[in-house]
Amino acid sequence: MLTKRIIACLDVRDGRVVKGVQFVDIIDAGDPAELARRHAAGGADEIVLLDITATHEGRGTLLDTVRRTAAALFVPFTVGGGIRSAEDASAVFDAGADKVSINSSAIARPELIGEIGGSFGAQAVIVAIDARRKEGAADPVGEAEVYVSGGRKPTGLRVVDWAREAEQRGAGEILLTSMNTDGMRAGFDCELTARVSEAVQIPVIASGGAGTAEHFADVFGRGRADAALAASIFHFGVTDSRGLKETLRRAGVRVRLPC
C-alpha cells in the first residue's frame, strides 16, 4: 500500500493567504511564508501555493512571494497561477518551486502540459481541475464540469474526460478541487474523486471540503485519492498535519509520520 500524502494549500491574493467558501466569501488567513513554514514544521508532506487571481487579472505569478515562501521550506513546493508557457514555468522553478500547477492555461492550450513536462519532467507538472457537479443531470458526478478563471467560467468539458486527456498529454498528477464542497468542512467529494482516480493512472490529489481526520480517511479509502489537500483547517488551528497523521495511522491509513 502506497503512503498517502497530506498537502497544505496556500491560496494567495495580493501577496496574502486567503480562504473562501465555494470560491467566494474570501477572508485573510496570513502571510504565505510564515504559514508555509508553520505547516511544514507541523508535518505537511508538501505545500501548494496558488496565486488565485493571476489568470483573472491577466498577469504572471507573484515571483517575489514564491521566492520568499520557498526560502522558508524544506518540503516539496508546488506553485500555480499565471503560468502560461514553459518560460513562465522556468521562472517559477528558478524562484524555488519543485512543481508547477496549471489550470486555465492548460485548457486554453493543452500542448502546454507536454511542453513543460518535456523541459522539466512529467513529475513537475500538475494539472489542476476545478470541478462542479452537473446538478439535475442523469449522472451529476460523471457529467461534472470543468471551470476555469478561478472557478468563474464553465468550459463545457467533462471532468473525467479532461483528466484523461491531461494524463495523455503528460501530466504527472491531477489536483482535483470540488467547487461544491470547497470550504464547507463537511468532507471531500469522494464520489467524484473516485471517478477520476479510476479513470487515470497518475496520482490524484483531492481538494475541497476537509474538516476532520475522518474526511481524509474517507477520501483515501472510498475516494481512492493518493493525496489530500486542505487549507482552512490548517490555517485556523483546527489541526496540524502531525496530529492528523497520527489519527490516520491509528485508522489504518499509511502515512509518513514526521520526526
Secondary structure, 3 states (H helix, E strand, C coil): CCCEEEEEEEEEECCEEEEEECCEEEEEEECHHHHHHHHHHCCCCEEEEEECCHHHHCCCCCHHHHHHHHCCCCCCEEEECCCCCHHHHHHHHHCCCCEEEECHHHHHCCHHHHHHHHHHCHHHEEEEEEEECCCCCCCCCCCCEEEECCCCEEEEEEHHHHHHHHHHCCCCEEEEEECCCCCCCCCCCHHHHHHHHHHCCCCEEEECCCCCHHHHHHHHHCCCCCEEEECHHHHCCCCCHHHHHHHHHHCCCCECCCC
